């Protein structure tokens, strides 16, 4: 009997019932599809690579030097000379090449460690389906393109962010590679879980279903050891020297891990789809957030942020309800809402279907116009978050004044 064979019950009625073995067949089939997708999208060894390359004009803008200055450095041996293609033209540059130039010209946008604390941003909403993982990954890639050192910490047992970095959470990731041993107190640092990714200067702490077990452990320990909720913050404090920005993708529910994220973060971005149900859920999120922070304070754990911003995400301009609710959100949240809106885009959806961000695409998946529009949306949102980060860094204030943004 297969998983969907009809079963005749004692009363003579036929019904399509399914049990554990049937569900196991579905599970196996699901992983088979994932592996086929990985084989089609990733490199032959099953690992993602960043194939995106940059022209000299793009590189000049990213590095903050003219194309002539870059070529002079190449001709004098200060930088490697790009390879030549079969047609004699120079090959485009990789992100590693760009960062090598930033090192040479000292144009890294890094924070100054003596005065600037790293931005630890929780992409937080207790409702699922608001695009937390998509926002997290696109923001990390944007910041990497800008030259920042980024660590992404996946705290969601579903591992969606981990998947977008090219790992199958339940095949490629073991429990000892996640936060699980650290949250259980078996490790005193999270350095063991930090892995390089296919993006230069982006590291990842992956997640899988084992992380969910930590929820039960933390809940059981809360009565005798409430300080366990501070472990994630302590772990992050141990790695801050290596990063400028740390992005945390928490579970879409209020639990022990989410509370740990709220305590560990020094900034929050709250994504919300401009739909009635999502808006109502976000209002409930703030109620629960207040209660969570009050509970943390009673335990002697801090709960305040350098900034908190609501992001209207996945906004469809063609839907009048979306436009109306976005306006309502602006009236409601005022300066606590990002000025820019992340609009709905087929390019983002299609890239996600290949476990990629739009920043990884070598060319349009839909049309050049749709691709360009998606980049404009993403850049605008991420640039605003970048500015919020830089405003918390005293060493950046002078340059921000020169740019006319403060």
C-alpha positions, -999 to +999 in steps of 0.1 A: +000+000+000+014+035-009+010+066+011-022+077-007-039+043-012-075+044+000-082+026+033-116+009+039-127+015+075-149-008+095-180+012+086-173+005+049-164+040+040-132+047+020-108+074+032-073+085+022-056+082+056-019+086+060+004+075+088+041+078+098+053+056+069+034+075+044+047+108+057+082+094+056+078+087+019+068+123+014+098+134+034+122+113+013+106+126-019+110+162-006+147+158+001+152+142-034+138+173-050+160+195-028+191+176-039+181+178-076+177+216-071+211+218-055+226+198-083+211+222-109+220+254-090+252+248-071+288+239-082+296+202-089+309+197-053+275+208-040+287+241-027+274+275-037+298+299-055+294+336-061+296+339-099+287+376-099+315+397-114+319+435-116+331+458-144+358+484-138+332+512-136+313+492-109+345+485-090+356+521-091+323+532-075+325+504-049+361+511-040+358+549-041+387+554-065+387+562-103+392+535-129+424+552-139+437+550-103+429+513-101+445+506-135+476+525-125+479+504-093+476+473-115+503+485-140+527+492-111+522+459-095+504+471-064+473+451-076+472+419-096+466+424-133+432+410-144+433+380-166+425+384-203+397+366-220+401+348-253+389+379-271+417+399-255+394+419-231+400+421-194+380+396-172+356+413-148+365+415-111+353+393-082+342+405-048+375+393-034+393+415-060+372+445-049+380+440-012+417+436-021+415+471-036+397+485-006+425+472+015+451+489-007+433+522-008+421+520+028+385+525+019+369+499+040+338+512+057+345+493+089+336+506+123+364+519+146+366+493+174+376+517+202+344+538+198+319+519+177+301+488+189+290+463+162+254+465+151+236+434+163+203+435+144+174+411+151+151+407+121+122+401+144+085+394+141+067+366+159+045+360+128+057+336+101+057+344+064+067+381+067+100+376+048+125+376+077+149+352+060+148+370+026+154+403+043+183+389+063+201+374+034+196+404+010+208+428+038+239+406+045+248+405+008+242+443+003+265+450+033+291+427+020+291+445-014+296+477+006+326+462+023+314+454+058+323+423+077+290+405+084+280+375+105+245+360+100+232+339+129+203+316+120+183+309+151+153+295+133+150+257+134+134+258+100+168+270+086+154+291+057+183+315+059+207+285+061+191+272+029+196+305+011+233+302+018+234+269+000+231+244+029+204+218+033+197+222+071+188+186+077+216+170+055+245+194+054+243+207+090+249+187+121+238+197+156+273+205+167+276+231+139+246+251+152+240+271+183+226+240+200+257+230+220+263+266+230+227+272+242+229+240+262+261+252+279+283+226+263+304+254+247+316+287+261+320+304+227+301+304+194+333+306+174+331+269+166+298+274+147+309+303+125+314+291+090+327+309+059+302+313+030+305+318-007+303+355-001+336+372+008+333+387+043+300+371+051+300+343+078+271+321+089+261+303+120+237+277+105+206+262+120+185+230+117+158+213+136+182+204+165+180+241+175+144+236+184+154+212+211+172+240+228+138+256+234+129+229+258+162+229+275+162+267+281+126+265+294+135+238+318+165+258+331+147+291+334+134+286+370+168+279+385+191+297+360+173+326+344+207+339+332+206+312+305+186+338+285+218+359+284+240+332+268+234+343+232+243+378+241+274+366+258+283+344+228+279+374+204+301+396+226+328+371+222+330+375+184+324+412+179+360+420+172+357+402+139+325+418+126+309+452+119+273+439+116+257+408+131+223+398+117+201+374+137+171+355+121+150+343+151+121+318+151+087+332+141+073+327+177+078+340+212+099+314+230+132+311+249+153+315+218+133+346+206+137+361+241+175+354+239+176+372+205+157+402+220+182+405+247+212+399+224+202+425+198+210+462+200+187+470+171+155+456+156+140+456+121+104+444+122+091+433+088+053+435+082+033+428+051+008+456+044-022+434+048-049+436+075-041+403+092-003+410+091-008+445+105-029+431+133-003+405+141+024+431+142+004+451+167+002+420+188+039+416+183+046+449+200+023+440+229+042+407+233+075+426+228+067+449+257+058+419+279+090+401+269+112+431+276+096+436+310+102+400+318+138+403+308+142+434+330+128+415+360+156+390+354+181+418+353+186+415+316+187+446+294+161+452+267+167+485+248+178+493+213+199+518+193+171+518+168+138+500+160+122+502+126+092+487+110+096+476+074+066+474+050+076+443+031+063+426+000+040+456-008+021+452-041+014+486-057-014+470-078-034+463-047-053+493-033-055+476+001-017+474+003-013+511-005-040+520+020-025+499+048+010+511+040-003+547+045-019+536+078+014+521+089+031+554+082+006+573+102+008+548+130+045+542+133+058+576+121+096+578+125+097+542+138+090+530+102+116+529+074+109+556+048+115+531+021+091+502+013+102+468+001+079+463-028+067+429-042+090+417-070+089+386-092+127+389-095+131+384-057+106+354-058+123+338-087+158+342-072+145+327-040+133+297-059+169+290-069+180+296-033+197+329-043+194+366-036+190+391-064+225+404-056+238+369-067+222+369-101+245+375-131+216+387-151+178+392-151+155+362-144+124+380-156+133+411-177+160+437-175+134+463-163+120+440-135+155+431-124+166+467-123+135+477-103+141+449-078+176+462-072+163+497-067+139+485-041+165+464-023+192+490-024+169+517-011+158+496+019+192+483+027+209+517+023+185+532+049+194+504+073+231+509+066+227+546+074+210+538+107+239+515+116+265+542+107+247+568+128+254+546+159+291+547+151+309+579+164+338+574+140+314+578+111+298+610+122+322+633+104+318+615+071+280+615+075+281+652+080+301+656+048+275+634+030+248+658+044+228+630+061+232+643+097 
